[in-house]
Amino acid sequence: MNDPIVAAAGPRPKRFSQEEWDARVQLAAAYRIVDHLGWGELIYNHISLRVPGPEPHFLINPFGLHYREVRASNLVKVDVRGNIVGASDWPINPAGFTFHGKIHERIADAHCVMHIHTTPTMAVCCLDEGLSYTNFYAAQLYGKVAYHEFEGITVHADEGERILASASGKPVLLLRNHGPVTIARTLPQCLALMWLVQRACEVQLATLSMGRPRPIAQPVLEACVRDSLQFDARYGAGQDSFDALQRLIDRIDPTYRS
């Protein structure tokens, strides 16, 4: 019996090493997963992933394509300045690499950077108090969140330095009045962190609609961070959930593998 996933994938293009191709397939899957979760924003927002190897090169989505159109072969390879490496039929969004590139360049373990604009996460970014550590999901992010003041659309290179300084080594950065950024050593962990942020914000908005949140004691918050599966290497720090979502996408449309 023919395997539809194998048929959709086809052979690896010879211009890509096996390591780069594997990274491309994983990142293309992530774009389809983000779309499936309803986190898309027309053709905007970005997930960038480091290409394995000695060169500081990264993959990002082609500007102009919907996330459902992203495939392993059409992802764009860039350097830390956002210059396209090799050939590409598509440009990249100039706002997409202003801070991604600076984070990748200066944080050794920042192999993946993700940015979204969902309504719950943006709403929390617009609150003076920001994220409230008063629910199950937010508790797992205690001590992991930094903030950056809104400066407008992120197309100016000099803001990259300020965003980097604001992040101060934290894996979650909330751009005030804008949206969240997650930073991680792997794509699955980056997605898992964003899932926590998304759920925490959804619950926070629901709670605020009913009244004042009930506080959680600091020792309990600290325990939640220690016990979170999203930071637990025994569960791949998000790898298991990513694998499950990728299997789901494979059943829906495996053409992202081509």
Secondary structure as UniProt FT lines:
FT   HELIX           4..9
FT   TURN            14..15
FT   HELIX           18..36
FT   TURN            37..38
FT   TURN            42..43
FT   STRAND          46..50
FT   STRAND          58..60
FT   TURN            63..64
FT   HELIX           67..69
FT   HELIX           72..74
FT   STRAND          76..78
FT   TURN            80..81
FT   HELIX           94..96
FT   HELIX           98..106
FT   TURN            108..109
FT   STRAND          112..115
FT   HELIX           119..125
FT   TURN            128..129
FT   HELIX           136..139
FT   TURN            140..143
FT   STRAND          145..148
FT   HELIX           157..167
FT   TURN            168..169
FT   STRAND          172..175
FT   TURN            176..178
FT   STRAND          179..184
FT   HELIX           187..208
FT   TURN            209..210
FT   HELIX           218..227
FT   HELIX           229..231
FT   HELIX           233..238
FT   HELIX           239..252
FT   HELIX           254..257
//
